[in-house]
Amino acid sequence: MKKDITIVGAGLVGSLCALYMIRRGYKVTIFERRKDLRSEIITAGKSINLALSERGWTALKKVGIDKEVKKIAIPMYKRIMHDKEGNLSEQPYGNEGEAIYSVSRAQLNVLMMEMAEKNGAKLYFNEKCVDANLEEAIATFNNTKTDTEQEISADLLIGADGSLSAVREQMVKKHHHEYEYNEIEHDYKELLIPSVDNGTHLLDKNALHIWPRGNFMLIALANLDGSFTCTLFAPKKGRNSFEGLNSKQEVENYFTSIFPDFISLVPDLYQQWNANPTSGLGIVKTYPWHIKDTSILIGDAAHATVPFYGQGMNAGFEDCRILDKLLDKNEDNFETCFDEYSKSRKLNGDGVQDLSMHNFIVMRDKTADAKFLLQKEIEKKFSNLYPDKWTPLYSMVSFTNTPYAEAWEIGMKQEKLMQSIMTTPNIEKIWESDEIMQKMYSLV
Ligand SMILES: Cc1cc2nc3c(=O)[nH]c(=O)nc-3n(C[C@H](O)[C@H](O)[C@H](O)COP(=O)(O)OP(=O)(O)OC[C@H]3O[C@@H](n4cnc5c(N)ncnc54)[C@H](O)[C@@H]3O)c2cc1C
């Protein structure tokens, strides 16, 4: 008989996980707290957008939905930096043709829920998980429309219910799993650059735009309808913070003095400022990620991170692919598989969190630093000369499936080596020379 799987959460990772489990021959039922937003979201057109990169694509490809997703994705080949005078400079993300992709989170979620349903998953909406017996794979759901409760029993319960996971809460409460939440000092707010009348983008749509300003920044990613979703990441308090940005004058002064070329693109800035919430950001750490052979966590529920490497969803998609691989390896023996999944993925959950915090500094500060940009040029040249000796950290994370923990470790070693190369006298002039390339070769 087919084993029954209950997935809590029809988000990006829950929907992809459903596709993987159906492919393995399991019967999958998904319970989602929100209402079925599918038709509404499609017509709304505007929403948070995410950067989808190689490991995300690898996981989508394995279940055959990468081509469908590509139809709603916009390639971004480079970063474009906007300085305080409105001057632009750019930095390619990788070699020619290499790109990360801007995708609307809502549109992608709709597509993936539809794929999961089409392939045989049953989806129930307005069902909020409020309790669980994790050793028996029984979850209790409260129907938010009728306020009635039901218990759902299965062979396996998968918590794909995001950073505030109810499944994780039960693991911590009843099984004393480790848990830590660390909120960072920065909040974020979304703003929209509208398209011009005919749906044309006001900025280069094939780039991720950054306004780096030291310890804070603004970014913009293109949408298919010609608009850009922008996010301001700024401190909660103190200089250049959200604090004190209340009146129209205060908000407009802030943007005019700090992001002058941005404010001219957003005529209704103050309306948007008031309408859109300011939200916090944080890192979730928990361990283990499973109970026996009956319950596991996946995606943000296990390892929510800050969004600065654009890897949260990619990491969750990778969880699905690795879980599937481990099920193959362990011939669907859940207990041995989950034990290995917990141990190996936890290291990479920590890895993606370290990388994300590191990239916040790179994006908000280093992308405006000529020496850093030169360092990246040198790394790129060396990597093209000796591809088996060096893959730049950004490429390792975004254009390969190298485990995050490994990428982080290699990246830190590279950084140390580059610090010594960058102290070479006259490096600005001689960086392309054989001498520098050979020096790097000898140090690697
Ligand atoms: C500003 C911002 C920018 C980001 N940018 C990127 C990016 O560029 N690239 C990237 O890879 N990642 C990015 N991320 C991270 C990414 O959004 C998440 O990692 C991803 O959405 C995680 O997917 P998930 O399915 O695990 O969780 P979620 O997307 O949170 O989905 C969880 C689902 O579970 C449901 N749920 C929650 N609780 C319950 C319950 N009790 N009962 C039933 N259902 C429940 C929720 O309604 C939701 O549908 C960004 C995040 C933020 C905040």
The ligand as an SDF file (V2000), in Angstrom:
LIG
                    3D

 53 58  0  0  0  0  0  0  0  0999 V2000
   12.6280   40.0850    1.5650 C   0  0  0  0  0  0  0  0  0  0  0  0
   12.9780   38.6760    1.2300 C   0  0  0  0  0  0  0  0  0  0  0  0
   13.6820   38.4150    0.0670 C   0  0  0  0  0  0  0  0  0  0  0  0
   14.0390   37.1180   -0.2720 C   0  0  0  0  0  0  0  0  0  0  0  0
   14.7560   36.8810   -1.4070 N   0  0  0  0  0  0  0  0  0  0  0  0
   15.1210   35.6210   -1.7390 C   0  0  0  0  0  0  0  0  0  0  0  0
   15.8260   35.3670   -2.9440 C   0  0  0  0  0  0  0  0  0  0  0  0
   16.1430   36.2850   -3.7020 O   0  0  0  0  0  0  0  0  0  0  0  0
   16.1590   34.0880   -3.2460 N   0  0  0  0  0  0  0  0  0  0  0  0
   15.8520   33.0300   -2.4170 C   0  0  0  0  0  0  0  0  0  0  0  0
   16.2080   31.8980   -2.7330 O   0  0  0  0  0  0  0  0  0  0  0  0
   15.1670   33.2510   -1.2700 N   0  0  0  0  0  0  0  0  0  0  0  0
   14.7930   34.5070   -0.9160 C   0  0  0  0  0  0  0  0  0  0  0  0
   14.0750   34.7320    0.2290 N   0  0  0  0  0  0  0  0  0  0  0  0
   13.7540   33.5900    1.1030 C   0  0  0  0  0  0  0  0  0  0  0  0
   12.5380   32.8150    0.6070 C   0  0  0  0  0  0  0  0  0  0  0  0
   11.4250   33.6630    0.4930 O   0  0  0  0  0  0  0  0  0  0  0  0
   12.2340   31.6770    1.5680 C   0  0  0  0  0  0  0  0  0  0  0  0
   13.4210   30.9760    1.8510 O   0  0  0  0  0  0  0  0  0  0  0  0
   11.2130   30.7170    0.9860 C   0  0  0  0  0  0  0  0  0  0  0  0
   10.0030   31.3760    0.7710 O   0  0  0  0  0  0  0  0  0  0  0  0
   11.0200   29.5450    1.9310 C   0  0  0  0  0  0  0  0  0  0  0  0
   10.0150   28.7150    1.4460 O   0  0  0  0  0  0  0  0  0  0  0  0
    9.2000   27.7880    2.4390 P   0  0  0  0  0  0  0  0  0  0  0  0
    8.2150   27.0750    1.5730 O   0  0  0  0  0  0  0  0  0  0  0  0
   10.1440   26.9980    3.2580 O   0  0  0  0  0  0  0  0  0  0  0  0
    8.4840   28.7720    3.4400 O   0  0  0  0  0  0  0  0  0  0  0  0
    7.3340   29.8260    3.1230 P   0  0  0  0  0  0  0  0  0  0  0  0
    7.5530   30.4390    1.7930 O   0  0  0  0  0  0  0  0  0  0  0  0
    7.2550   30.7120    4.3040 O   0  0  0  0  0  0  0  0  0  0  0  0
    6.0260   28.9290    3.0340 O   0  0  0  0  0  0  0  0  0  0  0  0
    5.4570   28.3340    4.1810 C   0  0  0  0  0  0  0  0  0  0  0  0
    4.0010   28.0390    3.9060 C   0  0  0  0  0  0  0  0  0  0  0  0
    3.4510   27.4080    5.0460 O   0  0  0  0  0  0  0  0  0  0  0  0
    2.2240   28.0390    5.4000 C   0  0  0  0  0  0  0  0  0  0  0  0
    2.0590   27.8860    6.8610 N   0  0  0  0  0  0  0  0  0  0  0  0
    2.7270   28.5400    7.8320 C   0  0  0  0  0  0  0  0  0  0  0  0
    2.3130   28.1340    9.0460 N   0  0  0  0  0  0  0  0  0  0  0  0
    1.3620   27.2030    8.8330 C   0  0  0  0  0  0  0  0  0  0  0  0
    0.5450   26.4250    9.6860 C   0  0  0  0  0  0  0  0  0  0  0  0
    0.6210   26.5210   11.0300 N   0  0  0  0  0  0  0  0  0  0  0  0
   -0.3570   25.5460    9.1240 N   0  0  0  0  0  0  0  0  0  0  0  0
   -0.4430   25.4370    7.7660 C   0  0  0  0  0  0  0  0  0  0  0  0
    0.2910   26.1690    6.9130 N   0  0  0  0  0  0  0  0  0  0  0  0
    1.1980   27.0270    7.4380 C   0  0  0  0  0  0  0  0  0  0  0  0
    2.4010   29.4800    4.9750 C   0  0  0  0  0  0  0  0  0  0  0  0
    1.1510   30.1370    4.8050 O   0  0  0  0  0  0  0  0  0  0  0  0
    3.1740   29.3000    3.6740 C   0  0  0  0  0  0  0  0  0  0  0  0
    2.3280   29.1130    2.5730 O   0  0  0  0  0  0  0  0  0  0  0  0
   13.6830   36.0310    0.5870 C   0  0  0  0  0  0  0  0  0  0  0  0
   12.9680   36.2910    1.7580 C   0  0  0  0  0  0  0  0  0  0  0  0
   12.6240   37.6060    2.0890 C   0  0  0  0  0  0  0  0  0  0  0  0
   11.8790   37.8530    3.3580 C   0  0  0  0  0  0  0  0  0  0  0  0
  1  2  1  0
  2  3  1  0
  2 52  2  0
  3  4  2  0
  4  5  1  0
  4 50  1  0
  5  6  2  0
  6  7  1  0
  6 13  1  0
  7  8  2  0
  7  9  1  0
  9 10  1  0
 10 11  2  0
 10 12  1  0
 12 13  2  0
 13 14  1  0
 14 15  1  0
 14 50  1  0
 15 16  1  0
 16 17  1  0
 16 18  1  0
 18 19  1  0
 18 20  1  0
 20 21  1  0
 20 22  1  0
 22 23  1  0
 23 24  1  0
 24 25  2  0
 24 26  1  0
 24 27  1  0
 27 28  1  0
 28 29  2  0
 28 30  1  0
 28 31  1  0
 31 32  1  0
 32 33  1  0
 33 34  1  0
 33 48  1  0
 34 35  1  0
 35 36  1  0
 35 46  1  0
 36 37  1  0
 36 45  1  0
 37 38  2  0
 38 39  1  0
 39 40  1  0
 39 45  2  0
 40 41  1  0
 40 42  2  0
 42 43  1  0
 43 44  2  0
 44 45  1  0
 46 47  1  0
 46 48  1  0
 48 49  1  0
 50 51  2  0
 51 52  1  0
 52 53  1  0
M  END
$$$$
